[in-house]
């Protein structure tokens, strides 16, 4: 008995293999998507080998990363430093110090507790130590043969010097009573001056009479997930502390990075889903795109390609950065164009060449020095190619061949040579003006404006008002031993350089000269060693590494435009004195890294804008048989980019790190529209223009979906790129009309052996 008689529809071996391959791809894709993670730290904004990033990472490994700032404000002055609240504050600081991934915690209660402990120890041993100093000095005087009066005078002098060098802090605190947290007089004497203002050396933890600050330094090398976890645990710990506060603000660079990372994850799906819905609606409602059952095939192909690209990020362990927020809407808008052309019957060779040119334009962003811009370019380039590949499969197995439209009996009216020359000259002059203005265009580089819309920016502004700064830079001194008089004198001069030259912009936070101020202006090596023994290691560890080879002077800096910040830091760096022989000095910190990123973005603007046009033109030159079409596409891209730059200059629109390479982004649509409009073989010109118009509309819709983002930089990116689509559409029509791209000899462009089904043009 034959099996076929009972199983007449047994699938063929090819179908079984195809099904298994599809299942394997689906499982692999889902597994890759589950491995996705985000990263908005400095590693996503600076090249891995950049010296600024390396120095920043080294400093973070020694002293901890940029701190999470907990600012607690009380209804009345010193409300959190009284006998009832101070023990709670001390307990809170202890709980924060025990959180995972915490390198160190600095707060007023722990500072007071450490000083009180050291003071008690010093008080207990002060009498014996003074007697020992006196006895040693008198014995030395007797050995020199001095008289009894001179021997007593030598002992008195030694005691006076001891009290001056090491007892000034205690002498100041003795009238307040015993050094203990339960003694309000001791607390007030240590932290506040006579007028009630915080002492300069403690303002990093007591910035105002009615406010205290707790600094939580993360361990060096903490990733995005760890940063978000630490910020969330710090928030919950502070909320459960039971402090009598009027307002509590958790801020700092890690808090901003944590909120930005969470926003990235939320908006990837939101913006991608919105773009897919709008574009799908556009394809479904437009009446001249053929059968409705096949209209969503382009969108399906693009969504499959998007999932494959994101899965690739997961399998390669590449985190999703800020640039990938814009990835989904852009790819859904641009990537669906090529499958749509293919489904409508566009010539396969021309379409593949145009897709390769678009991918090359996107991939040119890989030369950007900023990793998140590189990720965006590579993701978009690979996404376009995958969308076309998926569309080819769907076109072959699911979509029937479109009917060939009747060949147009008339050619579009041609313009006279004079009119063509005039139009091209006018368009070229405007575009040239834009290209000339490119170096003069401002780059939007104010951190709070780039992330405008996030609550963390508002919190950072409030912390800046109270603390006087919202960021931190460090002057790092490296050498064989930073606990020498020469090294201490250099750090004091470096801090004075910041105060004298940049006092309104750089504010001292904490430094070794501040902590050792009681030693006087010129301590000896022995005195420095003794002073370090007197100070609690809790405090000295904030400014000196345990091996005494690194020391830092921490300075606060306000949020400001990165161009101004770069000039400030360059000027401060130049004002620093030369370090002692055998020592080196660097200015490090996230503000320094941000200024470095701005510098990298601003440099070589022409290269980043021209490269995408050049690469796309090269692909078209090699892939198309009529070389003039590749030149026309390059001309359209150059015109559209120049017009966009001219409009930005005229309207005062600043570029952003995402739009500074406008030429590479404009090239994609300009080349696509030009190549499709130039191919009129066996096609209805009206239908062709309509189809390209639909493609332009869907691309613009994909970009405009970004305007619902809560991030200012993403919203501006979407609006600007939607404008480039319109400019590309106009430029493509102009170039096709003024250049000989649509002459009758185009019928010989492709071999006659190409099948009829694939020759049908939109």
LINGIGI-V657969 format. One record per pair of residues at least 24 apart in sequence whose C-alpha atoms are under 7 Angstrom apart, sorted by the first residue. I is the first residue (numbers start at 1). GAP is how many residues later the second one is. Records with the same first field share a line. If there is no record, write none. Layout:
I = GAP + GAP
This chain:
29 = 278 + 279 + 282
32 = 279 + 280 + 282 + 283
33 = 277 + 278 + 281
35 = 279 + 280
36 = 277 + 278 + 283
37 = 282 + 283
38 = 186 + 223 + 281 + 282 + 283
39 = 185 + 222 + 280 + 281 + 282
40 = 184 + 217 + 220 + 221 + 281 + 282
41 = 183 + 216
44 = 277 + 327 + 328
45 = 325 + 326 + 327 + 552
46 = 323 + 324 + 325 + 551
47 = 322 + 323 + 324
52 = 541
53 = 540
55 = 533
56 = 532 + 533
57 = 163 + 164
60 = 160
61 = 158 + 159
62 = 483
63 = 479
64 = 39 + 40 + 153 + 154 + 155 + 156
65 = 152 + 153 + 154 + 155
66 = 151 + 187
67 = 148 + 149 + 150 + 151 + 185
68 = 147 + 148 + 149 + 183 + 184 + 185 + 186 + 187
69 = 144 + 145 + 146 + 147 + 181 + 182 + 183
70 = 143 + 144 + 145 + 179 + 180 + 181
71 = 140 + 141 + 142 + 143 + 177 + 178 + 179 + 392
72 = 139 + 140 + 141 + 173 + 175 + 176 + 177
73 = 137 + 138 + 139 + 172 + 173 + 174 + 175
74 = 136 + 137 + 170 + 171 + 172
75 = 170 + 171
76 = 134
77 = 132 + 133
78 = 131 + 132
79 = 131
82 = 102
83 = 99 + 101
85 = 158
88 = 153 + 155
92 = 146 + 149
96 = 138
101 = 117 + 118 + 129
102 = 114 + 115 + 116 + 117
103 = 114 + 115 + 116
104 = 112 + 113
105 = 109 + 110 + 111 + 112
106 = 108 + 109 + 110
107 = 98 + 106 + 107 + 108
108 = 97 + 98 + 104
112 = 69
113 = 68
114 = 422
116 = 63 + 64
118 = 416 + 417 + 418
119 = 51 + 60
120 = 59
130 = 29
133 = 25 + 26
134 = 24 + 25
165 = 353 + 354
166 = 352 + 353
168 = 350
201 = 309 + 313
204 = 305
207 = 259 + 260
227 = 27 + 31
228 = 30
231 = 24
249 = 210
251 = 205 + 208 + 209
252 = 208 + 218
255 = 201
256 = 200
259 = 197
264 = 58 + 61
267 = 58 + 442
268 = 57 + 60
271 = 58 + 434 + 435
272 = 56 + 57
274 = 431
275 = 54 + 57 + 426 + 427 + 430
276 = 56
278 = 423
279 = 419 + 422
294 = 105
298 = 38 + 41 + 42 + 93
299 = 37
301 = 86 + 89 + 90
302 = 30 + 33 + 34 + 85
303 = 29
305 = 78 + 81 + 82
306 = 77
309 = 70 + 74
321 = 51
322 = 50
323 = 49 + 50 + 53
324 = 52
326 = 380 + 388
327 = 49 + 53
329 = 373 + 374 + 376
330 = 372 + 373
331 = 49 + 52 + 53
332 = 370
333 = 365 + 366 + 368 + 369
334 = 365
335 = 49 + 52
337 = 358
338 = 50
339 = 48 + 49 + 52
341 = 421
343 = 52
344 = 58 + 418
345 = 57 + 413 + 415 + 416 + 417
346 = 412 + 413 + 414 + 415 + 416
347 = 411 + 412 + 413 + 414
348 = 410
353 = 267 + 270
354 = 266 + 318 + 321
355 = 29 + 30
356 = 263
357 = 259 + 262 + 263
358 = 258 + 310
359 = 25 + 26
360 = 252 + 255 + 256
361 = 251 + 252 + 254 + 255 + 303 + 304 + 306 + 307
362 = 302 + 303
364 = 247 + 248 + 300
369 = 231
373 = 285
401 = 356
404 = 356
405 = 278 + 279
406 = 277 + 278
407 = 275 + 276 + 277
408 = 275 + 276 + 277
420 = 318
428 = 211
430 = 213 + 216
431 = 208 + 211 + 212 + 215
432 = 210
433 = 213
434 = 208 + 209 + 211 + 212
435 = 207 + 210
437 = 212
438 = 207
441 = 208 + 213 + 214
442 = 212 + 213
443 = 211 + 212 + 213
444 = 210 + 211 + 212
445 = 116 + 117 + 153
446 = 114 + 115 + 116
447 = 112
449 = 263
450 = 262 + 263
451 = 260 + 261 + 262
452 = 259 + 260
453 = 257 + 258 + 259
454 = 256
464 = 94
469 = 87 + 88 + 89
470 = 86 + 87 + 88 + 89
471 = 85 + 86 + 87 + 88 + 120
472 = 82 + 83 + 84 + 85 + 117
473 = 81 + 82 + 83 + 114 + 115 + 116 + 118
474 = 78 + 79 + 80 + 81 + 113 + 114 + 115
475 = 77 + 78 + 79 + 110 + 111 + 112 + 113
476 = 74 + 75 + 76 + 77 + 109 + 110 + 111
477 = 73 + 74 + 75 + 106 + 107 + 108 + 109
478 = 71 + 72 + 73 + 105 + 106 + 107
479 = 70 + 71 + 103 + 104 + 105
480 = 69
481 = 67 + 68
482 = 66 + 67 + 68 + 69
483 = 45 + 65
484 = 41
485 = 38 + 39 + 40
486 = 94
487 = 93
488 = 25
490 = 89
491 = 62
494 = 82 + 83
495 = 58
497 = 78 + 79
498 = 74
505 = 52 + 53
506 = 49 + 50 + 51
507 = 48 + 49 + 50
508 = 46 + 47 + 48
509 = 45 + 46 + 47
510 = 43 + 44
511 = 32 + 41 + 42 + 43
512 = 31
562 = 33 + 36
565 = 30
566 = 29
601 = 56
608 = 53
609 = 52 + 53 + 54 + 55
610 = 53
611 = 53
612 = 51 + 52 + 55
613 = 24 + 50 + 51 + 54
625 = 124
626 = 123
628 = 113
629 = 46 + 112
632 = 103
633 = 37 + 38 + 41 + 42
634 = 37
636 = 34 + 92 + 95 + 96 + 99
637 = 29 + 30 + 33 + 34 + 91
639 = 92
640 = 26 + 84 + 87 + 88 + 91
641 = 25
644 = 80
656 = 57
658 = 59
659 = 58
666 = 58 + 62
669 = 56 + 59
670 = 58 + 59 + 62
673 = 56 + 59
674 = 58 + 62
678 = 58 + 63 + 64
679 = 63
680 = 62
681 = 66 + 80
682 = 78 + 79
683 = 78 + 79
687 = 75
688 = 74
691 = 71
696 = 29 + 33
700 = 25
